[in-house]
Amino acid sequence: MERTMVNIGTVENYETKLPARAGFIAGVFGSLIIIIVVTGIVMLNGSDIWMAARLIATVVYGPDAMVGAAPIVIGTIIHLTTGGVLGLIFARIVPRLPRGFWMVVGLGYGVIAWALSTFIILPVLAPPMIAAAANVSVLFIAHIIYGFVLGLAGAGYELWWWLPARLRPPAS
C-alpha cells in the first residue's frame, strides 16, 4: 500500500497576519479579561461588583446608571463591543509581523487604548466615571493585559489551524 503525504503548509516565523474577524474576537476576549480583572479588584476593595459596568453605562444613562440591572447589561455590551472594534482596528492596521513582535505591538496598542480612553474619551463621554476616581493604575494594568491578548492572537493565529493538522495521523 502506498502512502501519500498531504502538504498542509508551513507556518513561517516571519509571515503572520491577524484577520479582522479574529481581531474582533480577540478584542472581545481581551475586554472580557479586563472586566474580570477590574471586577476582582473592585471586589477586593469592597465596592459593588457591578460598579465598572455601571460606570461605563453612564455614557447612556448618566447618573441613573447606578440603579437597576439594565445599566449593567448595557455597560457590559458597550465595553465588549468597544474592545471588539479596537481589536478589529488592531488587526487591520498592523501589517505582517514576525511572531515575536506581535506581543510588543499588542502591549503598545493596549497602552494607547488606555491613554485614549482615560485622558480623551472618558472625560468627554463619561464624566461620572472620571468623577468616581477610577483607579488609573488598575485600568492601565487591565489594558496592558488587553494588548497582550491581542498580541497573543496575532502571534498564534495561524498556529490554531496549522497545529491540529500536524497532529492528525497520516491518512492510510
Rosetta constraint file for C-alpha pairs under 8 A:
AtomPair CA 3 CA 171 HARMONIC 7.75 0.50
AtomPair CA 3 CA 172 HARMONIC 6.40 0.50
AtomPair CA 4 CA 171 HARMONIC 7.78 0.50
AtomPair CA 5 CA 170 HARMONIC 7.23 0.50
AtomPair CA 8 CA 162 HARMONIC 7.51 0.50
AtomPair CA 8 CA 165 HARMONIC 7.04 0.50
AtomPair CA 8 CA 166 HARMONIC 7.67 0.50
AtomPair CA 9 CA 162 HARMONIC 7.59 0.50
AtomPair CA 10 CA 162 HARMONIC 7.33 0.50
AtomPair CA 11 CA 15 HARMONIC 7.58 0.50
AtomPair CA 11 CA 158 HARMONIC 6.93 0.50
AtomPair CA 11 CA 159 HARMONIC 7.15 0.50
AtomPair CA 11 CA 162 HARMONIC 6.99 0.50
AtomPair CA 12 CA 16 HARMONIC 7.28 0.50
AtomPair CA 13 CA 98 HARMONIC 5.79 0.50
AtomPair CA 13 CA 99 HARMONIC 5.76 0.50
AtomPair CA 14 CA 96 HARMONIC 7.69 0.50
AtomPair CA 14 CA 97 HARMONIC 6.14 0.50
AtomPair CA 14 CA 98 HARMONIC 4.12 0.50
AtomPair CA 14 CA 99 HARMONIC 6.38 0.50
AtomPair CA 15 CA 96 HARMONIC 6.03 0.50
AtomPair CA 15 CA 97 HARMONIC 6.45 0.50
AtomPair CA 15 CA 98 HARMONIC 6.39 0.50
AtomPair CA 15 CA 99 HARMONIC 7.85 0.50
AtomPair CA 16 CA 96 HARMONIC 5.32 0.50
AtomPair CA 16 CA 97 HARMONIC 5.95 0.50
AtomPair CA 16 CA 98 HARMONIC 6.74 0.50
AtomPair CA 16 CA 99 HARMONIC 6.75 0.50
AtomPair CA 16 CA 154 HARMONIC 7.28 0.50
AtomPair CA 16 CA 155 HARMONIC 7.10 0.50
AtomPair CA 16 CA 157 HARMONIC 7.87 0.50
AtomPair CA 16 CA 158 HARMONIC 7.05 0.50
AtomPair CA 17 CA 91 HARMONIC 7.63 0.50
AtomPair CA 17 CA 94 HARMONIC 7.89 0.50
AtomPair CA 17 CA 95 HARMONIC 6.63 0.50
AtomPair CA 17 CA 96 HARMONIC 4.84 0.50
AtomPair CA 17 CA 97 HARMONIC 6.91 0.50
AtomPair CA 17 CA 154 HARMONIC 6.42 0.50
AtomPair CA 17 CA 157 HARMONIC 7.88 0.50
AtomPair CA 18 CA 22 HARMONIC 6.43 0.50
AtomPair CA 18 CA 23 HARMONIC 6.29 0.50
AtomPair CA 18 CA 91 HARMONIC 5.29 0.50
AtomPair CA 18 CA 92 HARMONIC 7.87 0.50
AtomPair CA 18 CA 153 HARMONIC 7.29 0.50
AtomPair CA 18 CA 154 HARMONIC 5.01 0.50
AtomPair CA 18 CA 157 HARMONIC 6.52 0.50
AtomPair CA 19 CA 23 HARMONIC 6.18 0.50
AtomPair CA 19 CA 91 HARMONIC 6.03 0.50
AtomPair CA 19 CA 92 HARMONIC 7.45 0.50
AtomPair CA 20 CA 24 HARMONIC 6.19 0.50
AtomPair CA 20 CA 87 HARMONIC 7.88 0.50
AtomPair CA 20 CA 88 HARMONIC 4.98 0.50
AtomPair CA 20 CA 89 HARMONIC 7.52 0.50
AtomPair CA 20 CA 91 HARMONIC 5.23 0.50
AtomPair CA 20 CA 92 HARMONIC 6.06 0.50
AtomPair CA 21 CA 25 HARMONIC 6.34 0.50
AtomPair CA 21 CA 88 HARMONIC 6.71 0.50
AtomPair CA 22 CA 26 HARMONIC 6.01 0.50
AtomPair CA 22 CA 88 HARMONIC 7.58 0.50
AtomPair CA 22 CA 91 HARMONIC 7.79 0.50
AtomPair CA 22 CA 153 HARMONIC 7.64 0.50
AtomPair CA 22 CA 157 HARMONIC 7.90 0.50
AtomPair CA 23 CA 27 HARMONIC 5.98 0.50
AtomPair CA 23 CA 84 HARMONIC 7.26 0.50
AtomPair CA 23 CA 87 HARMONIC 4.59 0.50
AtomPair CA 23 CA 88 HARMONIC 4.55 0.50
AtomPair CA 23 CA 89 HARMONIC 7.57 0.50
AtomPair CA 23 CA 90 HARMONIC 6.70 0.50
AtomPair CA 23 CA 91 HARMONIC 5.05 0.50
AtomPair CA 23 CA 150 HARMONIC 7.08 0.50
AtomPair CA 23 CA 153 HARMONIC 7.41 0.50
AtomPair CA 23 CA 154 HARMONIC 7.85 0.50
AtomPair CA 24 CA 28 HARMONIC 6.27 0.50
AtomPair CA 24 CA 83 HARMONIC 7.65 0.50
AtomPair CA 24 CA 84 HARMONIC 4.27 0.50
AtomPair CA 24 CA 85 HARMONIC 5.93 0.50
AtomPair CA 24 CA 86 HARMONIC 7.34 0.50
AtomPair CA 24 CA 87 HARMONIC 4.76 0.50
AtomPair CA 24 CA 88 HARMONIC 4.41 0.50
AtomPair CA 24 CA 91 HARMONIC 7.94 0.50
AtomPair CA 25 CA 29 HARMONIC 6.18 0.50
AtomPair CA 25 CA 84 HARMONIC 6.17 0.50
AtomPair CA 25 CA 87 HARMONIC 7.35 0.50
AtomPair CA 26 CA 30 HARMONIC 5.95 0.50
AtomPair CA 26 CA 84 HARMONIC 7.05 0.50
AtomPair CA 26 CA 87 HARMONIC 6.25 0.50
AtomPair CA 26 CA 149 HARMONIC 6.64 0.50
AtomPair CA 26 CA 150 HARMONIC 5.79 0.50
AtomPair CA 26 CA 153 HARMONIC 6.28 0.50
AtomPair CA 27 CA 31 HARMONIC 6.06 0.50
AtomPair CA 27 CA 80 HARMONIC 7.75 0.50
AtomPair CA 27 CA 83 HARMONIC 4.75 0.50
AtomPair CA 27 CA 84 HARMONIC 4.15 0.50
AtomPair CA 27 CA 85 HARMONIC 7.02 0.50
AtomPair CA 27 CA 86 HARMONIC 6.39 0.50
AtomPair CA 27 CA 87 HARMONIC 4.10 0.50
AtomPair CA 27 CA 88 HARMONIC 7.12 0.50
AtomPair CA 27 CA 146 HARMONIC 7.40 0.50
AtomPair CA 27 CA 149 HARMONIC 7.70 0.50
AtomPair CA 27 CA 150 HARMONIC 6.50 0.50
AtomPair CA 28 CA 32 HARMONIC 6.17 0.50
AtomPair CA 28 CA 80 HARMONIC 5.12 0.50
AtomPair CA 28 CA 81 HARMONIC 6.72 0.50
AtomPair CA 28 CA 82 HARMONIC 7.98 0.50
AtomPair CA 28 CA 83 HARMONIC 5.23 0.50
AtomPair CA 28 CA 84 HARMONIC 4.44 0.50
AtomPair CA 28 CA 87 HARMONIC 7.46 0.50
AtomPair CA 29 CA 33 HARMONIC 6.36 0.50
AtomPair CA 29 CA 80 HARMONIC 7.95 0.50
AtomPair CA 29 CA 84 HARMONIC 7.96 0.50
AtomPair CA 29 CA 149 HARMONIC 7.71 0.50
AtomPair CA 30 CA 34 HARMONIC 6.33 0.50
AtomPair CA 30 CA 83 HARMONIC 7.03 0.50
AtomPair CA 30 CA 145 HARMONIC 7.21 0.50
AtomPair CA 30 CA 146 HARMONIC 4.52 0.50
AtomPair CA 30 CA 147 HARMONIC 7.51 0.50
AtomPair CA 30 CA 149 HARMONIC 5.58 0.50
AtomPair CA 30 CA 150 HARMONIC 7.07 0.50
AtomPair CA 31 CA 35 HARMONIC 6.28 0.50
AtomPair CA 31 CA 79 HARMONIC 6.68 0.50
AtomPair CA 31 CA 80 HARMONIC 5.51 0.50
AtomPair CA 31 CA 83 HARMONIC 5.24 0.50
AtomPair CA 31 CA 84 HARMONIC 7.61 0.50
AtomPair CA 31 CA 146 HARMONIC 6.40 0.50
AtomPair CA 32 CA 36 HARMONIC 6.33 0.50
AtomPair CA 32 CA 80 HARMONIC 6.65 0.50
AtomPair CA 33 CA 37 HARMONIC 6.16 0.50
AtomPair CA 33 CA 142 HARMONIC 7.78 0.50
AtomPair CA 33 CA 145 HARMONIC 7.61 0.50
AtomPair CA 33 CA 146 HARMONIC 7.14 0.50
AtomPair CA 34 CA 38 HARMONIC 6.01 0.50
AtomPair CA 34 CA 142 HARMONIC 5.07 0.50
AtomPair CA 34 CA 143 HARMONIC 6.87 0.50
AtomPair CA 34 CA 145 HARMONIC 7.24 0.50
AtomPair CA 34 CA 146 HARMONIC 6.60 0.50
AtomPair CA 35 CA 39 HARMONIC 5.80 0.50
AtomPair CA 35 CA 52 HARMONIC 7.73 0.50
AtomPair CA 36 CA 40 HARMONIC 6.05 0.50
AtomPair CA 37 CA 41 HARMONIC 6.34 0.50
AtomPair CA 37 CA 142 HARMONIC 6.49 0.50
AtomPair CA 38 CA 42 HARMONIC 6.01 0.50
AtomPair CA 38 CA 52 HARMONIC 7.31 0.50
AtomPair CA 38 CA 138 HARMONIC 7.00 0.50
AtomPair CA 38 CA 139 HARMONIC 7.40 0.50
AtomPair CA 38 CA 142 HARMONIC 7.02 0.50
AtomPair CA 39 CA 43 HARMONIC 6.04 0.50
AtomPair CA 39 CA 49 HARMONIC 6.00 0.50
AtomPair CA 39 CA 50 HARMONIC 7.40 0.50
AtomPair CA 39 CA 52 HARMONIC 6.99 0.50
AtomPair CA 40 CA 44 HARMONIC 6.25 0.50
AtomPair CA 41 CA 45 HARMONIC 6.34 0.50
AtomPair CA 41 CA 138 HARMONIC 7.99 0.50
AtomPair CA 42 CA 46 HARMONIC 6.49 0.50
AtomPair CA 42 CA 47 HARMONIC 5.50 0.50
AtomPair CA 42 CA 48 HARMONIC 7.13 0.50
AtomPair CA 42 CA 49 HARMONIC 6.45 0.50
AtomPair CA 42 CA 51 HARMONIC 7.69 0.50
AtomPair CA 43 CA 47 HARMONIC 5.60 0.50
AtomPair CA 43 CA 48 HARMONIC 6.83 0.50
AtomPair CA 43 CA 49 HARMONIC 5.71 0.50
AtomPair CA 47 CA 51 HARMONIC 7.18 0.50
AtomPair CA 50 CA 54 HARMONIC 6.16 0.50
AtomPair CA 50 CA 72 HARMONIC 6.52 0.50
AtomPair CA 51 CA 55 HARMONIC 6.02 0.50
AtomPair CA 51 CA 66 HARMONIC 7.88 0.50
AtomPair CA 52 CA 56 HARMONIC 6.27 0.50
AtomPair CA 52 CA 75 HARMONIC 7.97 0.50
AtomPair CA 53 CA 57 HARMONIC 6.16 0.50
AtomPair CA 53 CA 71 HARMONIC 7.16 0.50
AtomPair CA 53 CA 72 HARMONIC 5.07 0.50
AtomPair CA 53 CA 73 HARMONIC 7.50 0.50
AtomPair CA 53 CA 74 HARMONIC 7.74 0.50
AtomPair CA 53 CA 75 HARMONIC 4.52 0.50
AtomPair CA 53 CA 76 HARMONIC 5.46 0.50
AtomPair CA 53 CA 79 HARMONIC 7.99 0.50
AtomPair CA 54 CA 58 HARMONIC 6.54 0.50
AtomPair CA 54 CA 65 HARMONIC 5.40 0.50
AtomPair CA 54 CA 66 HARMONIC 5.85 0.50
AtomPair CA 54 CA 71 HARMONIC 5.64 0.50
AtomPair CA 54 CA 72 HARMONIC 5.33 0.50
AtomPair CA 54 CA 75 HARMONIC 5.96 0.50
AtomPair CA 55 CA 59 HARMONIC 7.98 0.50
AtomPair CA 55 CA 65 HARMONIC 7.05 0.50
AtomPair CA 55 CA 66 HARMONIC 7.69 0.50
AtomPair CA 55 CA 75 HARMONIC 7.35 0.50
AtomPair CA 55 CA 126 HARMONIC 7.70 0.50
AtomPair CA 55 CA 128 HARMONIC 7.01 0.50
AtomPair CA 55 CA 129 HARMONIC 5.25 0.50
AtomPair CA 56 CA 75 HARMONIC 4.90 0.50
AtomPair CA 56 CA 76 HARMONIC 7.66 0.50
AtomPair CA 56 CA 78 HARMONIC 7.41 0.50
AtomPair CA 56 CA 79 HARMONIC 7.26 0.50
AtomPair CA 56 CA 126 HARMONIC 7.18 0.50
AtomPair CA 56 CA 129 HARMONIC 7.05 0.50
AtomPair CA 57 CA 61 HARMONIC 6.00 0.50
AtomPair CA 57 CA 62 HARMONIC 7.35 0.50
AtomPair CA 57 CA 65 HARMONIC 5.85 0.50
AtomPair CA 57 CA 71 HARMONIC 5.35 0.50
AtomPair CA 57 CA 72 HARMONIC 6.97 0.50
AtomPair CA 57 CA 74 HARMONIC 6.01 0.50
AtomPair CA 57 CA 75 HARMONIC 4.16 0.50
AtomPair CA 57 CA 76 HARMONIC 7.93 0.50
AtomPair CA 57 CA 78 HARMONIC 7.59 0.50
AtomPair CA 58 CA 62 HARMONIC 4.11 0.50
AtomPair CA 58 CA 63 HARMONIC 6.19 0.50
AtomPair CA 58 CA 64 HARMONIC 7.42 0.50
AtomPair CA 58 CA 65 HARMONIC 5.44 0.50
AtomPair CA 58 CA 71 HARMONIC 7.90 0.50
AtomPair CA 58 CA 75 HARMONIC 7.91 0.50
AtomPair CA 58 CA 126 HARMONIC 5.89 0.50
AtomPair CA 58 CA 128 HARMONIC 6.78 0.50
AtomPair CA 58 CA 129 HARMONIC 7.37 0.50
AtomPair CA 59 CA 125 HARMONIC 5.69 0.50
AtomPair CA 59 CA 126 HARMONIC 5.14 0.50
AtomPair CA 60 CA 65 HARMONIC 7.97 0.50
AtomPair CA 61 CA 65 HARMONIC 5.09 0.50
AtomPair CA 61 CA 71 HARMONIC 7.12 0.50
AtomPair CA 62 CA 126 HARMONIC 7.81 0.50
AtomPair CA 62 CA 128 HARMONIC 7.48 0.50
AtomPair CA 63 CA 128 HARMONIC 7.22 0.50
AtomPair CA 65 CA 71 HARMONIC 5.22 0.50
AtomPair CA 65 CA 72 HARMONIC 7.86 0.50
AtomPair CA 66 CA 71 HARMONIC 7.51 0.50
AtomPair CA 67 CA 71 HARMONIC 7.50 0.50
AtomPair CA 68 CA 72 HARMONIC 7.68 0.50
AtomPair CA 69 CA 73 HARMONIC 6.63 0.50
AtomPair CA 70 CA 74 HARMONIC 6.08 0.50
AtomPair CA 71 CA 75 HARMONIC 5.70 0.50
AtomPair CA 72 CA 76 HARMONIC 6.15 0.50
AtomPair CA 73 CA 77 HARMONIC 6.17 0.50
AtomPair CA 74 CA 78 HARMONIC 6.05 0.50
AtomPair CA 75 CA 79 HARMONIC 6.18 0.50
AtomPair CA 76 CA 80 HARMONIC 6.15 0.50
AtomPair CA 77 CA 81 HARMONIC 5.92 0.50
AtomPair CA 78 CA 82 HARMONIC 5.97 0.50
AtomPair CA 79 CA 83 HARMONIC 6.11 0.50
AtomPair CA 80 CA 84 HARMONIC 6.10 0.50
AtomPair CA 81 CA 85 HARMONIC 6.15 0.50
AtomPair CA 82 CA 86 HARMONIC 6.13 0.50
AtomPair CA 83 CA 87 HARMONIC 6.07 0.50
AtomPair CA 84 CA 88 HARMONIC 6.16 0.50
AtomPair CA 85 CA 89 HARMONIC 6.19 0.50
AtomPair CA 86 CA 90 HARMONIC 6.07 0.50
AtomPair CA 87 CA 91 HARMONIC 6.23 0.50
AtomPair CA 87 CA 150 HARMONIC 6.79 0.50
AtomPair CA 88 CA 92 HARMONIC 6.29 0.50
AtomPair CA 89 CA 93 HARMONIC 6.09 0.50
AtomPair CA 90 CA 94 HARMONIC 5.96 0.50
AtomPair CA 90 CA 109 HARMONIC 7.64 0.50
AtomPair CA 90 CA 150 HARMONIC 7.85 0.50
AtomPair CA 91 CA 154 HARMONIC 7.80 0.50
AtomPair CA 97 CA 101 HARMONIC 6.29 0.50
AtomPair CA 97 CA 102 HARMONIC 6.58 0.50
AtomPair CA 98 CA 102 HARMONIC 7.01 0.50
AtomPair CA 98 CA 155 HARMONIC 7.89 0.50
AtomPair CA 99 CA 103 HARMONIC 7.87 0.50
AtomPair CA 99 CA 154 HARMONIC 7.51 0.50
AtomPair CA 99 CA 155 HARMONIC 4.65 0.50
AtomPair CA 99 CA 156 HARMONIC 7.60 0.50
AtomPair CA 100 CA 104 HARMONIC 7.44 0.50
AtomPair CA 100 CA 155 HARMONIC 6.80 0.50
AtomPair CA 101 CA 105 HARMONIC 6.11 0.50
AtomPair CA 101 CA 155 HARMONIC 7.95 0.50
AtomPair CA 102 CA 106 HARMONIC 5.81 0.50
AtomPair CA 102 CA 151 HARMONIC 4.59 0.50
AtomPair CA 102 CA 152 HARMONIC 6.93 0.50
AtomPair CA 102 CA 154 HARMONIC 5.86 0.50
AtomPair CA 102 CA 155 HARMONIC 5.50 0.50
AtomPair CA 103 CA 107 HARMONIC 6.11 0.50
AtomPair CA 103 CA 147 HARMONIC 7.82 0.50
AtomPair CA 103 CA 148 HARMONIC 6.05 0.50
AtomPair CA 103 CA 150 HARMONIC 7.74 0.50
AtomPair CA 103 CA 151 HARMONIC 4.17 0.50
AtomPair CA 103 CA 152 HARMONIC 6.11 0.50
AtomPair CA 103 CA 155 HARMONIC 7.15 0.50
AtomPair CA 104 CA 108 HARMONIC 6.23 0.50
AtomPair CA 104 CA 151 HARMONIC 7.13 0.50
AtomPair CA 105 CA 109 HARMONIC 6.05 0.50
AtomPair CA 105 CA 147 HARMONIC 7.96 0.50
AtomPair CA 105 CA 151 HARMONIC 6.64 0.50
AtomPair CA 106 CA 110 HARMONIC 6.16 0.50
AtomPair CA 106 CA 147 HARMONIC 4.34 0.50
AtomPair CA 106 CA 148 HARMONIC 5.50 0.50
AtomPair CA 106 CA 149 HARMONIC 7.44 0.50
AtomPair CA 106 CA 150 HARMONIC 5.46 0.50
AtomPair CA 106 CA 151 HARMONIC 4.20 0.50
AtomPair CA 106 CA 152 HARMONIC 7.81 0.50
AtomPair CA 107 CA 111 HARMONIC 6.38 0.50
AtomPair CA 107 CA 144 HARMONIC 5.60 0.50
AtomPair CA 107 CA 145 HARMONIC 7.62 0.50
AtomPair CA 107 CA 146 HARMONIC 7.82 0.50
AtomPair CA 107 CA 147 HARMONIC 4.44 0.50
AtomPair CA 107 CA 148 HARMONIC 5.35 0.50
AtomPair CA 107 CA 151 HARMONIC 6.99 0.50
AtomPair CA 108 CA 112 HARMONIC 6.27 0.50
AtomPair CA 108 CA 144 HARMONIC 7.94 0.50
AtomPair CA 108 CA 147 HARMONIC 6.97 0.50
AtomPair CA 109 CA 113 HARMONIC 6.07 0.50
AtomPair CA 109 CA 147 HARMONIC 5.76 0.50
AtomPair CA 110 CA 114 HARMONIC 6.12 0.50
AtomPair CA 110 CA 143 HARMONIC 4.93 0.50
AtomPair CA 110 CA 144 HARMONIC 4.98 0.50
AtomPair CA 110 CA 145 HARMONIC 7.38 0.50
AtomPair CA 110 CA 146 HARMONIC 5.88 0.50
AtomPair CA 110 CA 147 HARMONIC 3.99 0.50
AtomPair CA 110 CA 148 HARMONIC 7.45 0.50
AtomPair CA 111 CA 115 HARMONIC 6.13 0.50
AtomPair CA 111 CA 140 HARMONIC 7.03 0.50
AtomPair CA 111 CA 143 HARMONIC 6.39 0.50
AtomPair CA 111 CA 144 HARMONIC 6.10 0.50
AtomPair CA 111 CA 147 HARMONIC 7.45 0.50
AtomPair CA 112 CA 116 HARMONIC 6.07 0.50
AtomPair CA 113 CA 117 HARMONIC 6.04 0.50
AtomPair CA 113 CA 143 HARMONIC 7.00 0.50
AtomPair CA 114 CA 118 HARMONIC 5.83 0.50
AtomPair CA 114 CA 139 HARMONIC 7.02 0.50
AtomPair CA 114 CA 140 HARMONIC 5.99 0.50
AtomPair CA 114 CA 143 HARMONIC 5.72 0.50
AtomPair CA 115 CA 119 HARMONIC 5.75 0.50
AtomPair CA 115 CA 120 HARMONIC 7.55 0.50
AtomPair CA 116 CA 120 HARMONIC 5.20 0.50
AtomPair CA 116 CA 121 HARMONIC 6.15 0.50
AtomPair CA 117 CA 121 HARMONIC 4.71 0.50
AtomPair CA 117 CA 122 HARMONIC 5.55 0.50
AtomPair CA 118 CA 122 HARMONIC 5.70 0.50
AtomPair CA 118 CA 123 HARMONIC 7.34 0.50
AtomPair CA 118 CA 136 HARMONIC 7.53 0.50
AtomPair CA 119 CA 123 HARMONIC 6.54 0.50
AtomPair CA 120 CA 124 HARMONIC 6.64 0.50
AtomPair CA 121 CA 125 HARMONIC 5.93 0.50
AtomPair CA 121 CA 126 HARMONIC 7.74 0.50
AtomPair CA 122 CA 126 HARMONIC 4.87 0.50
AtomPair CA 122 CA 127 HARMONIC 6.34 0.50
AtomPair CA 122 CA 129 HARMONIC 7.07 0.50
AtomPair CA 122 CA 130 HARMONIC 6.85 0.50
AtomPair CA 123 CA 127 HARMONIC 4.98 0.50
AtomPair CA 123 CA 130 HARMONIC 6.35 0.50
AtomPair CA 126 CA 130 HARMONIC 6.99 0.50
AtomPair CA 127 CA 131 HARMONIC 6.10 0.50
AtomPair CA 128 CA 132 HARMONIC 6.03 0.50
AtomPair CA 129 CA 133 HARMONIC 6.93 0.50
AtomPair CA 129 CA 134 HARMONIC 6.50 0.50
AtomPair CA 130 CA 134 HARMONIC 6.13 0.50
AtomPair CA 134 CA 139 HARMONIC 7.80 0.50
AtomPair CA 135 CA 139 HARMONIC 6.41 0.50
AtomPair CA 136 CA 140 HARMONIC 6.05 0.50
AtomPair CA 137 CA 141 HARMONIC 6.25 0.50
AtomPair CA 138 CA 142 HARMONIC 6.16 0.50
AtomPair CA 139 CA 143 HARMONIC 6.10 0.50
AtomPair CA 140 CA 144 HARMONIC 6.20 0.50
AtomPair CA 141 CA 145 HARMONIC 6.35 0.50
AtomPair CA 142 CA 146 HARMONIC 6.32 0.50
AtomPair CA 143 CA 147 HARMONIC 6.14 0.50
AtomPair CA 144 CA 148 HARMONIC 6.16 0.50
AtomPair CA 145 CA 149 HARMONIC 6.28 0.50
AtomPair CA 146 CA 150 HARMONIC 6.47 0.50
AtomPair CA 147 CA 151 HARMONIC 6.12 0.50
AtomPair CA 148 CA 152 HARMONIC 5.99 0.50
AtomPair CA 149 CA 153 HARMONIC 6.12 0.50
AtomPair CA 150 CA 154 HARMONIC 6.28 0.50
AtomPair CA 151 CA 155 HARMONIC 6.06 0.50
AtomPair CA 152 CA 156 HARMONIC 5.87 0.50
AtomPair CA 152 CA 157 HARMONIC 7.98 0.50
AtomPair CA 153 CA 157 HARMONIC 5.39 0.50
AtomPair CA 156 CA 160 HARMONIC 6.73 0.50
AtomPair CA 157 CA 161 HARMONIC 7.64 0.50
AtomPair CA 158 CA 162 HARMONIC 6.15 0.50
AtomPair CA 159 CA 163 HARMONIC 5.42 0.50
AtomPair CA 160 CA 164 HARMONIC 7.00 0.50
AtomPair CA 161 CA 165 HARMONIC 6.81 0.50
AtomPair CA 162 CA 166 HARMONIC 6.39 0.50
AtomPair CA 163 CA 167 HARMONIC 6.32 0.50
AtomPair CA 164 CA 168 HARMONIC 6.47 0.50
